[in-house]
């Protein structure tokens, strides 16, 4: 599904509200499903945001959990890996109109 994603954390820390208003949003195709992760050594649920050409736009969100879905918006929480370090991350997702 086509979506717009805003990151709510930066390296595991909450982004302040004033900064959220000016922060870049990422548009692409969202998919959530089971993947085999070599980094974690197991199968897990992961969220991907890809461009229409199939390129990864954001780091994979490991152990993804949909916290809320209502009126075309959802909140997804998980773990991203940046430079070999795991950080908590939450995506605020707005589903694009069909």
Backbone bond lengths (Angstrom), bond angles and torsions (degrees), N, CA, C in turn:
res aa  C-N    CA-C-N  psi(-1)  N-CA   C-N-CA  omega(-1)  CA-C   N-CA-C  phi
1 X - - - 1.441 - - 1.524 109.18 -
2 X 1.316 115.99 144.41 1.461 120.99 179.86 1.524 108.89 -80.39
3 X 1.339 115.06 133.00 1.464 120.64 -175.50 1.525 111.25 -144.18
4 X 1.316 114.68 169.66 1.464 123.40 169.59 1.530 106.07 -121.91
5 X 1.339 116.89 128.07 1.462 122.05 -175.58 1.526 110.30 -115.97
6 X 1.319 115.12 135.24 1.460 121.95 171.58 1.520 107.71 -117.92
7 X 1.325 116.86 130.71 1.461 121.91 179.01 1.519 109.29 -81.82
8 X 1.333 117.00 130.41 1.462 120.94 -178.13 1.526 112.82 -98.52
9 X 1.346 116.78 -6.71 1.467 120.91 178.95 1.522 110.24 -130.94
10 X 1.312 115.88 154.23 1.458 122.80 174.08 1.519 107.36 -128.32
11 X 1.336 115.99 109.93 1.465 122.19 -176.84 1.530 111.25 53.50
12 X 1.327 115.95 42.31 1.453 121.92 175.41 1.519 115.43 86.95
13 X 1.315 117.51 -5.47 1.476 120.76 -179.48 1.527 110.39 -106.90
14 X 1.320 116.10 141.97 1.456 122.11 -179.44 1.523 110.51 -63.02
15 X 1.328 116.16 133.45 1.462 121.86 176.95 1.530 107.64 -80.62
16 X 1.351 118.09 128.95 1.468 120.66 179.22 1.533 111.90 -60.04
17 X 1.335 115.74 147.98 1.460 122.23 -177.81 1.518 114.86 -52.88
18 X 1.335 117.39 -42.21 1.467 120.31 -179.54 1.525 110.81 -63.25
19 X 1.305 116.94 -36.59 1.465 121.32 179.74 1.529 111.12 -73.65
20 X 1.338 117.05 -32.22 1.465 120.61 178.72 1.522 112.07 -60.18
21 X 1.325 116.66 -37.18 1.461 120.54 -177.46 1.520 112.66 -64.49
22 X 1.330 118.19 -27.61 1.459 121.77 -178.12 1.529 112.55 -104.88
23 X 1.321 116.97 -4.18 1.457 121.78 -175.84 1.533 111.62 -71.29
24 X 1.324 115.40 146.38 1.461 122.13 177.98 1.522 110.62 -63.86
25 X 1.334 115.17 141.89 1.462 121.86 173.77 1.521 107.57 -110.77
26 X 1.322 116.28 149.96 1.456 122.11 -175.84 1.521 109.55 -113.36
27 X 1.326 116.89 126.14 1.464 121.60 178.36 1.512 109.13 -106.22
28 X 1.333 115.63 136.28 1.456 120.00 179.99 1.510 111.07 -178.23
29 X 1.325 114.58 -160.29 1.455 122.05 -178.48 1.525 108.52 -107.78
30 X 1.319 116.25 121.88 1.463 122.52 -178.61 1.521 110.41 -93.25
31 X 1.329 115.44 135.60 1.462 120.13 170.69 1.522 107.79 -138.11
32 X 1.323 115.47 143.68 1.461 122.02 178.77 1.524 106.61 -130.66
33 X 1.322 115.54 129.82 1.453 118.13 179.73 1.511 112.18 -174.66
34 X 1.314 114.39 -179.84 1.453 121.86 -177.48 1.530 110.00 -80.44
35 X 1.341 116.76 132.84 1.469 122.43 177.38 1.524 108.84 -136.67
36 X 1.313 115.28 156.23 1.463 121.13 173.35 1.524 106.55 -93.16
37 X 1.338 117.16 119.12 1.457 122.68 -177.46 1.524 110.63 -104.40
38 X 1.338 115.93 120.48 1.467 119.75 175.61 1.525 110.31 -74.41
39 X 1.348 116.57 -30.09 1.472 120.40 178.77 1.530 111.59 -64.55
40 X 1.328 116.65 -38.32 1.453 121.41 -177.35 1.530 112.36 -98.85
41 X 1.333 115.92 -12.40 1.449 120.19 177.74 1.515 114.92 69.56
42 X 1.333 116.64 29.49 1.462 120.39 -178.61 1.525 109.61 -163.23
43 X 1.300 115.22 172.72 1.456 121.28 174.28 1.528 108.06 -87.20
44 X 1.334 115.81 138.94 1.463 119.98 -179.21 1.515 110.27 -149.84
45 X 1.314 116.10 169.86 1.460 122.21 175.44 1.527 107.12 -88.34
46 X 1.335 115.91 129.44 1.462 120.61 -178.21 1.524 110.44 -131.68
47 X 1.338 115.56 148.81 1.457 122.19 174.99 1.527 107.66 -109.15
48 X 1.336 115.01 135.01 1.460 122.10 178.78 1.518 108.12 -119.98
49 X 1.329 116.05 142.44 1.457 120.86 167.71 1.518 105.79 -121.29
50 X 1.332 115.37 116.45 1.468 120.93 -177.36 1.523 109.89 -120.62
51 X 1.324 114.91 152.91 1.461 120.27 173.13 1.525 108.16 -72.50
52 X 1.311 117.48 170.98 1.461 120.26 179.32 1.531 111.42 -64.97
53 X 1.349 117.06 -19.28 1.469 121.98 176.29 1.526 111.88 -85.22
54 X 1.347 118.07 -7.10 1.461 121.82 178.00 1.517 114.98 98.19
55 X 1.345 118.58 1.67 1.464 121.99 178.69 1.522 110.92 -76.92
56 X 1.347 116.98 138.45 1.472 121.51 176.62 1.534 108.60 -65.74
57 X 1.327 117.23 128.36 1.467 121.65 -179.39 1.522 111.96 -97.60
58 X 1.328 116.54 -27.99 1.460 122.38 -179.82 1.518 108.33 -133.59
59 X 1.339 117.39 158.76 1.465 118.22 173.81 1.529 109.84 -59.25
60 X 1.311 115.52 143.97 1.461 122.48 177.43 1.529 109.42 -53.97
61 X 1.319 117.16 137.81 1.454 121.89 178.17 1.528 107.99 -99.53
62 X 1.350 116.56 101.01 1.465 123.15 -177.04 1.533 110.95 -77.50
63 X 1.334 116.44 153.02 1.465 122.63 -179.12 1.528 110.82 49.83
64 X 1.332 115.20 44.28 1.464 121.54 -176.50 1.529 111.13 -67.14
65 X 1.326 114.81 136.15 1.463 122.55 178.06 1.525 107.78 -131.55
66 X 1.327 116.42 126.63 1.462 120.48 174.52 1.522 107.00 -80.95
67 X 1.314 116.02 112.64 1.462 120.90 -177.78 1.525 112.01 -81.37
68 X 1.341 114.84 -33.42 1.467 118.76 -175.84 1.523 108.32 -157.71
69 X 1.314 116.75 142.46 1.465 122.59 171.34 1.511 107.65 -141.74
70 X 1.335 115.54 117.53 1.459 119.82 -176.30 1.516 109.18 -158.09
71 X 1.303 117.11 131.53 1.467 123.98 174.53 1.529 113.09 50.79
72 X 1.329 116.45 46.13 1.455 119.92 175.71 1.519 115.84 77.74
73 X 1.328 117.54 10.87 1.464 121.75 177.09 1.518 108.88 -127.85
74 X 1.326 115.18 146.25 1.458 119.21 176.00 1.511 110.10 -143.62
75 X 1.299 114.17 160.24 1.460 122.77 177.23 1.518 106.71 -123.70
76 X 1.345 116.25 124.28 1.465 121.98 -179.13 1.521 108.60 -121.37
77 X 1.334 115.54 130.66 1.470 121.05 -179.78 1.523 108.92 -116.72
78 X 1.336 115.94 145.25 1.458 120.39 177.50 1.521 110.91 -172.65
79 X 1.313 114.72 -158.49 1.464 122.12 -178.17 1.518 108.59 -124.66
80 X 1.333 116.64 127.88 1.456 120.54 173.60 1.525 108.68 -107.22
81 X 1.320 116.12 152.41 1.456 121.12 178.95 1.526 107.77 -111.96
82 X 1.347 116.11 117.63 1.459 122.45 178.56 1.520 108.84 -120.01
83 X 1.327 116.70 118.19 1.471 121.97 179.91 1.526 111.81 52.55
84 X 1.326 116.15 40.93 1.459 121.39 177.06 1.514 115.70 81.25
85 X 1.338 117.82 0.42 1.464 122.13 -179.64 1.524 109.84 -110.93
86 X 1.323 116.50 134.98 1.460 121.80 179.55 1.530 110.15 -86.28
87 X 1.343 114.85 134.28 1.465 121.22 178.77 1.525 109.01 -133.17
88 X 1.320 117.10 141.28 1.453 121.28 172.94 1.523 109.04 -68.29
89 X 1.326 116.13 140.84 1.465 120.20 179.59 1.520 108.90 -144.71
90 X 1.325 115.78 145.01 1.458 122.29 174.70 1.514 108.12 -128.33
91 X 1.322 115.57 131.96 1.456 121.43 176.11 1.520 109.17 -103.96
92 X 1.333 116.30 131.82 1.451 122.07 169.25 1.527 105.10 -97.47
93 X 1.321 116.88 117.05 1.459 121.76 -169.95 1.524 110.21 -115.40
94 X 1.327 115.29 130.12 1.466 121.53 174.98 1.530 106.79 -113.52
95 X 1.331 116.34 119.74 1.462 121.27 -179.03 1.533 108.56 -76.19
96 X 1.334 116.05 130.64 1.472 121.20 -179.22 1.521 109.76 -72.48
97 X 1.315 115.53 148.25 1.454 120.84 177.50 1.519 110.49 -66.80
98 X 1.314 116.56 143.25 1.481 121.25 -179.23 1.504 111.47 -78.79
